[in-house]
Amino acid sequence: MTTPTNDQLFVVMLDDDPEDIYSMRRAFKMCEVAPRFESVSSREDLYRILDEGIDTGSEEVVFPDLILLDLNLPGHSGFDVLTTVRGGAHPNLVPVVVLSTSDSEADCQKSYALGANAFFTKPATFADTQGVASSLAHFWGTPGLKTAGRRKNIAT
């Protein structure tokens, strides 16, 4: 696991397909300003990172700035994950981008209705994956952009 710094965009991808994860990780590494990238294959791992963050080892716990979410997960759907992330008494407002093999308008509309910030059909080529990764890193990593991602300093 890589350790994100406070100034670096931190992306977590929930997906069960190792090839999709590999492609996105590789595409982000090729970005002008590469974000930190962590992948998880279960919703429980995602919830743990959202609740506890990742200790950077420098008295700081860092929380994701962006979640990439697949809709087609074994045992549950990405819609369930999105509902859990956005629901409850203390919803997590970290931006969520759906990356799915689905190109269904109904899936897109449902994702937005449940609180997704964007919806992409997974690219068919690596060049297109690079384009998506570059766009996400450029936009969500823009200096001064305010998001609802959480960061805590554990020294206080």
N, C-alpha and C positions, 0 to 999 in steps of 0.2 A: 504494500500500500504506500503510495506517495503521500508526503506530508504537505498540505497546502500552506502557503503563507497568507498573511492577512490581506495583502494587496492583490493576490492572484485569484482570478475567477476559479471557483471550485464547482465542478460539474459531477453529478452522480447519475449514472444510467442504470435503470432497472430493466433488465432484459434477460431472457433465458437462452438466447442464441449466441454461442461463442463467436461465430463469424461476424455477426452484427456488432458485437462489442469490440472485437479486434479491429474491424474497419473504422469504427468511430474513434477508438483510441488512436489509431494510426493517423486518421484525418486531423484530429485535434493537435497531435504532435507537429503536424506540418503547418499549423497556423502561424501567422506573424508573431502573435503573442499567445503562446500555447497555454490553455488553462490546465489546472490540475484535473485529473480525470480518475474517477473511481467507479467501478462497476459492481453491482450486486445482482444476485439472481433470485432473491426472495424478498417479498414485501417486508418480512420481519427485519431483515438487514437494513432496508431503507428506513423503516420506522426507528430503528436503533440509532442510525446516523442522524436522523432528524431530531430525535430526543436528546442524544448525548453528544453529538458532534464527533470530531476527531481531534485528539490531543496532539498538538504540534510539537510537544516536548519543550516548548519555550514559554510555559505558563499561560498558554492560550489554547482554547478549544475553538475550532473552526467548524462552521456549519455550511452546508451547501448553499451556493448562490443560484443554482439551477438544477432541476431534475429533468432527465430525459426518461420518458415512460413508454414502454411497450404496452399495447392493449391486450395482446394475446399471450397470457402467462399460464403456465400449468397450475391447475387447481383453483385459479381465481382469475378475474379479469383486471385489466388496468383501470377499468371504470370503478371497481371496488376500491382499488388503491387510491385513486383520485378522490373518491368520496370520503375515505378515511383521512387523507391528508388535509382536505379542505373542511371537514366536518368537525363536530364536537364543540365543546365549550371554548377551546383555545385552538382554532384552526391555524394550520401552518400556511403562511402566505408566500413561501418561497416559490418563485416561478416554476411552472411545470410545462414542459413541451412534450406533447405526445408524438412519438415516432412509431408508426405502425405500418404493417403490410397492407392494412385496410385502406381503400380509397373511397369507402362508403361515405356519402354525404350525411347519413344518419349518425355514423360513428363520429364524424367531425362535429356535428351540431351537439351531440350528447357530451362530447369532451369539453367543448366550450361551456355548455350549460353547467357542467360539474366543476368548472373553475380552471380549466386548462388555459394557458396563456398563448399557446400556438399548437397547430396540428400539422404534421408533415407525414406524407406517405413515404415510407422508407425508400431511399434511392436504390435504383437498380444497378448503378455503376459506382466504382470507387471515386471517379471524378465528381459525380453528383454528391456523394457522401462528403467529399472535401468541400464542396460548395455549401452544403448545409452546415458543416462544422465551422467553416470560416464565418458564415453569416451569424451563427449563434455566438461564437466567441467575440466577434466584432461588436455585435449589438449588446449582449449581456455583460461584456467586459469593458464597455465604454466608461472611461473615467468620469466620475460625477453622477452616473446613473444610480438612482436610489431604488433599491429593491427591498422586499420584506425578508430577505435572508437574514439569519441571525448569527451573530458572532459574540462570544463571551470571553472575557478575560478572567481566568481562574485565579489570578494573583490577588484580586480584590476581595 
